[in-house]
Amino acid sequence: MLKIISFKICPFVQRVTAALNAKNIPYKIEYISLKNKPEWFLDIAPNGQVPVLITESGTALFESDAIIEYIEDEFGAIEPQITNEQRAKDRAWSYLATKNYLLQCGTMASKEEAIFKQKSAKLIAEFAKVEQQLSTDSKFFKSNNLSNVDIAWLPLLYRAAIVKAHTGCDFLCGLPKMQKWQTSLLNSGAAKHTTSDDFEALFIDLYLTNTYLGNGEKELSANDCDQVHCC
């Protein structure tokens, strides 16, 4: 059975587990602390980062992009009938998603208003690029069928939904197609079983406690849209 080495709130790991779930591929998962990385982990992960996927033959694969491509090559693509051109476009939009994982994390972790405003503006600008690509007629990124692009953007949209639920701050404010896509993707069950049972509690502790977003004295509502770049 495949094995995933993970950190519990890592968006890169969620992308991999979502891809495995979408193909109904069984796997087991082991969590480590990134503050105290075990030597055996550093021996198999040259970049010192999660996720790492251990194949059934015992080979350790690192970097989420490479792992996603391995899953496609080994178990078949989610969309096997698309052209090579479309597959390349899908990979490009997927890569764009992963480039924004750390931007979103940095935005949510911001403790000062000025830094939050600066980073959230960049994050929302990236979301606005996707808004231009989405169709009002499709449930997901490009059709009514789940694709690798949806899987790649899932961690971003999932975390944005948690932030909105707990703070009222909507990073998708003014982006109706993004909001519709987020709803469709989360309602599809694509996020189910892609994170640990205590993910939301850990997420809140890290990003919504002692941060600008978690500041109870500041109401992040629609009235503050111009100031904090989110509704």
Buried (B, 14 or more C-beta within 10 A) or exposed (E): EBBBBBBBBBBBBBBBBBBBBBEEBEBEBEEBEEEEBEEEBEEBBEEEBBBBBBBEEEEBBBBBBEBBBBBBEEBEBBBEEBEEEEBEBBBEBBEBBBEBBEBBBBBBBBEEEEBBBBBBEBBBEBBEEBBEEBEEEBBBBBEEEBBBBBBBBBBBBBBBBBBBEBBBBBBBBBBEBBBBBBBBBBEBEBBEEBBBEEBBEBBBEBBBEEBBBBBEEBEBBEEBBEEBBBB
